[in-house]
Amino acid sequence: MTPPRILIVGGGFAGLYLAKNLARRDARVVLIDRNNHHLFQPLLYQVATAALSSRDIAQPIRSILRDAPNVEVLLGEATGADVAARQLALSDGTRLDYDYLVVATGARHSYFGKPEWEGLAPGLKTLEDAMEIRRRVLLAFERAERETDPVARQRHLTFVVVGGGPTGVEVAGALAEIRKFALRRDFRRIDPRDATVLLLEGGPRILPSYPPDLSQRAKETLRSLGVDVRTQTLVTAIEPGFVTAADWRIPSNTVVWAAGNQASPLIASLGVALDGQGRALVEADCSVAGHPEIFVLGDAAAFTHQPGMPVVPAICPAAIQMGQHAARAIVSDLEGRPRPSFRYRDKGQLAVIGRGHAVADIGRFETAGFVAWLLWIFVHIFFLIGFRNRVLVVIEWAWSYFTLQRGARLITGVWRLDGDRPT
């Protein structure tokens, strides 16, 4: 009997843990990703704000799976699935047959029907996004150093973060620390501490998925760092040099988007029911209705079967658990046993606000401040792939903590001082 062919689209946490759990099983596993590396997305903001370099949070997928002889890695981009023919189409015209298809493509940022905003307010989902944000932030200070008009200078030194979820809070806190500590003595004509960091949230509070008291603690900590936190301030327009929110026109050349997510367009090609973010509404075993051979995992899935939880959150522990579950479900099929239902084990949520400050909501345990920050460090080091990555990140964090410096302040790519886009 020919071993089944299992195609995994996406080398994030869900896809990677699925592949690792199917290693050495009687199956032909093919993992397809348009990037050659696995990325630890929760630390992308530290690359964007010059605390870490890209190599600290990424590792080649092939090296991670080198000891799995039945797993093949392909560099390619999936564009659609023919569920009737059981084929996956790639952007280069290749069509791959499958017995099982697992879609774990993650999510991209959503601009709520305003795609033209993306060029002016990049989100933070890929290494390219992080490098672009870092380039814009550092160039803003360089341009301000050479600007003689005080009004134009302040526009360069005003940073707007849109969205008060964990990513927005983390980016805003990091930008405040760059302004206050890392760049404080590096310029001669400007004082980086004069920079303004604005965090705009359309809802009534930041970190809305956290308990209200932790949201308030996060808000107070951000304000102590000098971040101007505005809630119930919905962004209605972004244009070159300006952001409009709640009838307030804010002069700013540097905007970071952290306000929404949407699933990969690949999900729509499956012909299944989707939620408002374009995620597939999956069954109790993480497969899609009418096609038990197709699984959708991680940020691409809307799992609504968890007791007491409207939808399983789009965070890395959930993706890891879904990947492990899908492996068990496939093995159960191969061994002729009933599939188990997926049950998410809630590990809580953590958000860092700045040096020595974080909030933690773990079951009945809630804390904020230094203890939460240490817990955040431990959890993120634990989930980093590769021993080298863990060691480097610990060293970088220790150096940054004691010196108040940021070691990855490099402006890369082709740039010009008289514009906001690379040439």
Phi, psi and omega per residue, in radians:
M1 nan 2.265 -3.121
T2 -1.256 2.276 3.114
P3 -1.060 2.520 -3.136
P4 -1.152 2.583 3.093
R5 -1.708 2.142 -3.082
I6 -1.993 1.995 3.091
L7 -1.672 2.242 3.096
I8 -2.011 2.094 3.129
V9 -1.787 1.920 3.132
G10 2.031 2.185 -3.135
G11 -1.818 0.525 3.032
G12 -1.377 -2.817 -3.066
F13 -1.084 -0.789 -3.092
A14 -1.117 -0.879 -3.120
G15 -1.127 -0.708 -3.100
L16 -1.184 -0.773 -3.141
Y17 -1.214 -0.555 3.039
L18 -1.100 -0.846 -3.135
A19 -1.064 -0.743 -3.129
K20 -1.136 -0.614 -3.129
N21 -1.372 -0.259 3.059
L22 -1.712 -0.005 3.135
A23 -1.040 2.354 3.106
R24 1.197 0.176 2.994
R25 -1.457 2.895 -3.137
D26 -1.423 1.233 -3.114
A27 -2.713 2.634 3.059
R28 -1.747 1.943 -3.053
V29 -1.873 2.290 3.089
V30 -2.187 2.072 3.098
L31 -1.800 2.184 -3.067
I32 -2.036 2.261 3.077
D33 -2.575 2.558 3.121
R34 -1.371 -0.192 3.009
N35 -1.968 2.679 -3.126
N36 -1.575 0.107 -3.049
H37 -2.245 2.651 2.934
H38 -1.533 2.370 -3.038
L39 -2.061 2.323 3.062
F40 -1.580 1.544 -3.015
Q41 -1.023 -0.618 -3.108
P42 -1.018 -0.338 3.129
L43 -1.832 0.184 3.117
L44 -1.027 -0.635 -3.098
Y45 -1.099 -0.453 3.119
Q46 -1.314 -0.483 2.980
V47 -1.245 -0.733 -3.129
A48 -1.118 -0.492 -3.113
T49 -1.904 0.378 2.924
A50 1.237 0.308 3.101
A51 -1.466 -0.601 -3.139
L52 -2.258 2.750 3.025
S53 -1.636 2.875 -3.055
S54 -1.076 -0.604 -3.089
R55 -1.204 -0.324 -3.128
D56 -1.243 -0.426 -3.035
I57 -2.109 0.259 3.140
A58 -2.412 2.614 3.109
Q59 -2.578 2.436 -3.137
P60 -0.992 2.335 -3.121
I61 -1.099 -0.675 -3.124
R62 -1.053 -0.684 -3.126
S63 -1.223 -0.567 3.121
I64 -1.174 -0.642 -3.046
L65 -1.816 0.294 -3.064
R66 -1.110 -0.438 -3.114
D67 -1.642 0.211 3.097
A68 -1.903 1.601 -2.988
P69 -1.143 -0.381 -3.124
N70 -1.648 0.123 -3.129
V71 -1.924 2.151 3.086
E72 -1.863 2.441 3.132
V73 -1.939 2.238 3.109
L74 -2.104 2.345 3.024
L75 -1.556 1.960 -3.096
G76 -3.036 2.921 -3.129
E77 -2.078 2.086 3.108
A78 -1.354 2.331 -3.100
T79 -1.991 -0.311 -3.133
G80 -3.126 2.813 3.130
A81 -2.185 2.399 3.002
D82 -1.776 1.667 -3.005
V83 -1.219 -0.473 3.124
A84 -1.224 -0.737 -3.129
A85 -1.522 -0.136 -3.065
R86 0.970 0.989 3.107
Q87 -2.339 2.556 3.073
L88 -1.972 2.263 -3.140
A89 -1.704 2.396 3.062
L90 -1.863 2.839 -3.051
S91 -1.138 -0.386 3.140
D92 -1.542 0.131 3.126
G93 1.665 -0.159 3.125
T94 -1.178 2.471 3.049
R95 -2.132 2.184 -3.084
L96 -1.933 2.258 3.069
D97 -1.370 2.646 3.103
Y98 -2.549 2.684 2.924
D99 -1.705 -0.610 3.012
Y100 -2.265 2.437 3.057
L101 -2.136 2.235 3.115
V102 -2.110 2.081 -3.135
V103 -1.822 2.024 -3.138
A104 -2.385 1.010 -2.973
T105 -1.543 0.003 3.104
G106 1.255 -2.663 -3.074
A107 -2.474 2.791 3.009
R108 -2.044 2.933 3.124
H109 -1.302 2.545 3.129
S110 -1.898 2.380 3.107
Y111 -1.869 0.320 3.018
F112 0.889 0.898 3.089
G113 1.439 0.159 3.119
K114 -2.132 1.149 -3.073
P115 -1.090 -0.374 3.137
E116 -1.182 -0.257 3.114
W117 -1.293 -0.348 -3.013
E118 -1.043 -0.696 -3.140
G119 -1.170 -0.418 -3.120
L120 -1.693 -0.402 -3.093
A121 -2.409 1.407 -3.093
P122 -1.127 2.559 3.044
G123 -1.577 -2.910 -3.015
L124 -2.427 1.448 3.138
K125 -2.213 -0.382 -3.074
T126 -2.263 2.932 3.052
L127 -1.071 -0.648 3.112
E128 -1.087 -0.709 3.074
D129 -1.042 -0.829 -3.089
A130 -1.104 -0.732 3.138
M131 -1.160 -0.622 3.118
E132 -1.192 -0.738 3.112
I133 -1.128 -0.764 3.103
R134 -1.041 -0.739 3.119
R135 -1.048 -0.783 -3.099
R136 -1.172 -0.716 -3.124
V137 -1.113 -0.857 -3.101
L138 -1.194 -0.648 3.089
L139 -1.147 -0.532 3.119
A140 -1.051 -0.752 3.108
F141 -1.199 -0.671 3.110
E142 -1.099 -0.731 3.129
R143 -1.174 -0.687 3.107
A144 -1.108 -0.619 3.123
E145 -1.061 -0.572 -3.081
R146 -1.725 -0.073 -3.086
E147 -1.492 2.257 3.133
T148 -1.642 -0.398 3.120
D149 -1.409 2.066 -3.078
P150 -1.093 -0.562 3.126
V151 -1.194 -0.811 3.107
A152 -1.139 -0.628 3.133
R153 -1.100 -0.742 -3.128
Q154 -1.183 -0.522 3.066
R155 -1.124 -0.681 3.067
H156 -1.134 -0.578 -3.035
L157 -1.667 0.289 3.050
T158 -1.933 2.070 -3.098
F159 -1.957 2.197 -3.102
V160 -1.986 2.174 3.061
V161 -1.919 2.134 -3.081
V162 -1.779 2.027 3.131
G163 2.007 2.141 -3.075
G164 -1.800 0.447 3.009
G165 -1.352 -3.009 -3.113
P166 -0.970 -0.754 -3.128
T167 -1.099 -0.807 -3.138
G168 -1.086 -0.743 3.125
V169 -1.101 -0.765 -3.122
E170 -1.158 -0.740 3.122
V171 -1.131 -0.791 -3.125
A172 -1.070 -0.772 3.114
G173 -1.094 -0.717 3.136
A174 -1.167 -0.703 3.105
L175 -1.104 -0.683 3.112
A176 -1.094 -0.657 -3.137
E177 -1.268 -0.626 3.051
I178 -1.015 -0.834 -3.118
R179 -1.102 -0.727 -2.998
K180 -1.450 -0.578 -3.014
F181 -2.103 -1.063 -2.912
A182 -1.081 -0.680 -3.065
L183 -1.799 0.098 -2.933
R184 -0.984 -0.655 -3.063
R185 -1.939 0.255 -3.008
D186 -1.607 -0.258 -3.062
F187 -2.047 2.727 -3.085
R188 -1.878 -0.547 -3.075
R189 -1.727 -0.345 3.119
I190 -2.169 2.758 2.974
D191 -1.901 1.891 -3.104
P192 -0.950 -0.383 3.123
R193 -1.199 -0.216 3.065
D194 -1.372 -0.140 -3.136
A195 -1.160 2.617 3.128
T196 -1.925 2.303 3.057
V197 -2.031 2.081 3.140
L198 -1.935 2.315 3.024
L199 -2.000 2.017 -3.082
L200 -1.890 2.178 3.128
E201 -2.210 2.238 -3.106
G202 -1.289 -0.413 -3.127
G203 -1.516 -3.078 -3.079
P204 -1.312 -0.301 3.128
R205 -2.689 2.730 3.047
I206 -1.361 2.861 -3.090
L207 0.809 1.031 -3.055
P208 -1.114 -0.377 3.129
S209 -1.432 -0.103 3.138
Y210 -1.667 2.790 3.035
P211 -0.997 2.584 -3.079
P212 -0.974 -0.638 -3.112
D213 -1.181 -0.608 3.090
L214 -1.251 -0.626 3.059
S215 -1.060 -0.728 3.128
Q216 -1.161 -0.708 3.097
R217 -1.082 -0.724 3.113
A218 -1.095 -0.737 3.126
K219 -1.081 -0.765 3.138
E220 -1.137 -0.688 3.127
T221 -1.151 -0.765 3.100
L222 -1.036 -0.748 -3.140
R223 -1.160 -0.570 3.084
S224 -1.179 -0.443 3.069
L225 -1.445 -0.131 3.136
G226 1.710 0.207 3.107
V227 -1.444 2.314 3.065
D228 -1.530 1.811 -3.074
V229 -1.660 2.127 3.118
R230 -2.134 2.024 3.053
T231 -1.703 2.916 -3.068
Q232 0.868 0.705 -3.130
T233 -2.191 1.543 -3.044
L234 -1.472 2.232 3.104
V235 -1.297 2.233 -3.115
T236 -2.006 -0.257 3.133
A237 -2.761 2.460 2.997
I238 -2.279 2.183 3.141
E239 -2.414 2.885 -3.137
P240 -0.961 2.048 3.088
G241 1.544 -0.073 -3.068
F242 -2.585 2.604 2.969
V243 -2.213 2.317 3.096
T244 -1.915 2.212 -3.139
A245 -2.562 2.202 3.127
A246 0.898 0.816 3.123
D247 1.102 0.355 3.123
W248 -1.977 2.063 -3.121
R249 -1.671 1.946 -3.012
I250 -1.777 2.074 3.064
P251 -1.258 2.071 3.135
S252 -2.811 2.401 3.072
N253 -1.760 -0.115 -3.076
T254 -2.262 1.930 -3.105
V255 -2.185 2.354 3.095
V256 -2.038 2.276 -3.086
W257 -1.727 2.163 3.105
A258 -2.475 0.669 -2.928
A259 -1.855 -0.183 -3.098
G260 -2.997 2.817 3.139
N261 -2.288 2.692 2.998
Q262 -2.510 2.573 -3.087
A263 -1.285 2.863 3.111
S264 -1.074 2.505 3.082
P265 -1.042 -0.340 3.131
L266 -1.023 -0.562 -3.098
I267 -1.053 -0.693 -3.096
A268 -1.086 -0.489 -3.113
S269 -1.238 -0.211 3.130
L270 -1.356 -0.264 3.121
G271 1.219 0.562 -3.119
V272 -1.936 2.936 3.113
A273 -1.180 2.424 -3.109
L274 -2.105 2.709 3.023
D275 -1.628 -3.009 -3.061
G276 -1.134 -0.340 3.108
Q277 -1.693 0.130 -3.134
G278 1.411 0.189 3.109
R279 -1.439 2.614 3.124
A280 -1.326 2.304 3.024
L281 -1.384 1.859 -2.987
V282 -1.668 2.840 3.096
E283 -1.385 -3.140 -3.080
A284 -1.130 -0.377 3.118
D285 -1.748 0.185 3.135
C286 1.328 0.149 3.000
S287 -1.525 3.036 3.130
V288 -1.785 2.681 -3.059
A289 -1.026 2.257 3.094
G290 1.439 -0.097 -3.120
H291 -2.432 1.412 -3.130
P292 -1.139 -0.221 3.121
E293 -1.487 -0.051 -3.125
I294 -2.023 2.171 3.066
F295 -1.970 2.533 2.994
V296 -2.184 2.246 -2.971
L297 -2.267 2.878 3.014
G298 1.170 -2.495 -3.093
D299 -1.134 -0.284 -3.140
A300 -1.453 -0.144 -3.052
A301 -1.925 2.474 2.969
A302 -1.905 1.725 -3.111
F303 -1.676 1.969 -3.016
T304 -1.967 0.299 -3.048
H305 -1.809 0.179 -3.122
Q306 -1.480 2.114 3.139
P307 -1.010 2.310 3.091
G308 1.331 0.143 -3.103
M309 -2.422 2.043 -3.108
P310 -0.993 -0.707 3.105
V311 -2.699 2.461 3.108
V312 -1.137 2.304 -3.052
P313 -1.165 2.663 -3.138
A314 -1.541 1.296 3.129
I315 -2.293 2.850 -2.990
C316 -1.118 -0.641 3.085
P317 -1.047 -0.634 3.102
A318 -1.162 -0.733 3.123
A319 -1.100 -0.741 3.114
I320 -1.058 -0.815 -3.126
Q321 -1.135 -0.640 3.086
M322 -1.136 -0.718 3.105
G323 -1.086 -0.757 3.107
Q324 -1.134 -0.681 3.134
H325 -1.149 -0.778 -3.131
A326 -1.042 -0.648 3.079
A327 -1.084 -0.769 3.117
R328 -1.113 -0.673 -3.134
A329 -1.134 -0.753 3.140
I330 -1.158 -0.746 3.105
V331 -1.092 -0.668 3.090
S332 -1.062 -0.730 3.070
D333 -1.028 -0.828 -3.066
L334 -1.142 -0.505 -3.120
E335 -1.688 0.079 3.079
G336 1.297 0.431 3.126
R337 -1.865 2.734 3.084
P338 -1.126 2.553 3.104
R339 -1.270 2.484 3.004
P340 -1.395 2.727 3.013
S341 -1.475 2.630 3.135
F342 -1.400 2.365 3.014
R343 -2.300 2.112 -3.117
Y344 -1.399 2.222 3.051
R345 -1.643 1.841 -3.027
D346 -1.195 2.016 3.119
K347 -1.664 0.068 3.140
G348 1.522 -2.991 -3.117
Q349 -2.507 2.560 -3.095
L350 -2.334 2.503 3.040
A351 -2.471 2.259 3.111
V352 -1.608 2.502 -3.088
I353 -1.941 -0.500 3.139
G354 3.077 -2.968 -3.112
R355 -1.061 1.966 3.104
G356 1.392 0.167 -3.103
H357 -2.298 2.318 3.068
A358 -2.772 2.962 3.013
V359 -2.206 2.510 -3.100
A360 -2.340 2.272 3.081
D361 -2.199 1.688 -3.045
I362 -2.194 1.695 -3.096
G363 1.076 -2.176 3.101
R364 -1.521 -0.043 -3.105
F365 -1.652 2.116 3.087
E366 -2.229 2.375 3.085
T367 -2.698 2.829 3.113
A368 -2.535 2.731 3.106
G369 1.794 -2.561 -2.995
F370 -1.197 -0.696 -3.141
V371 -1.080 -0.763 3.113
A372 -1.114 -0.620 3.126
W373 -1.147 -0.769 3.095
L374 -1.094 -0.699 3.100
L375 -1.110 -0.721 3.114
W376 -1.054 -0.769 3.121
I377 -1.069 -0.824 -3.113
F378 -1.044 -0.817 -3.100
V379 -1.098 -0.767 -3.089
H380 -1.231 -0.633 3.057
I381 -1.121 -0.688 -3.134
F382 -1.055 -0.720 -3.055
F383 -1.476 -0.224 3.096
L384 -1.091 2.403 -3.140
I385 -1.513 2.202 3.022
G386 1.726 2.301 -3.135
F387 -1.080 -0.713 -3.123
R388 -1.033 -0.762 -3.138
N389 -1.060 -0.756 -3.113
R390 -1.094 -0.791 -3.119
V391 -1.106 -0.804 -3.113
L392 -1.106 -0.724 -3.119
V393 -1.171 -0.711 3.094
V394 -1.060 -0.756 3.129
I395 -1.112 -0.788 -3.140
E396 -1.089 -0.780 -3.137
W397 -1.111 -0.740 3.131
A398 -1.102 -0.776 3.131
W399 -1.083 -0.766 3.140
S400 -1.139 -0.684 -3.089
Y401 -1.145 -0.771 -3.040
F402 -1.488 -0.446 -3.106
T403 -1.795 -0.220 -3.086
L404 1.094 0.391 -3.133
Q405 -1.874 2.904 3.080
R406 -2.200 2.168 -2.929
G407 -1.583 0.020 -3.070
A408 -2.120 0.713 -3.065
R409 -1.522 1.196 -3.122
L410 -1.994 2.306 3.015
I411 -1.653 1.989 -3.084
T412 -1.959 2.916 -3.128
G413 1.464 3.130 3.124
V414 -1.568 2.292 -3.065
W415 -2.439 2.946 2.988
R416 -2.537 2.608 -3.068
L417 -1.386 -0.292 -3.067
D418 -1.694 0.237 -3.138
G419 -2.637 2.958 -3.083
D420 -1.837 0.036 3.121
R421 -2.160 2.576 3.078
P422 -1.147 2.609 3.112
T423 -1.402 nan nan
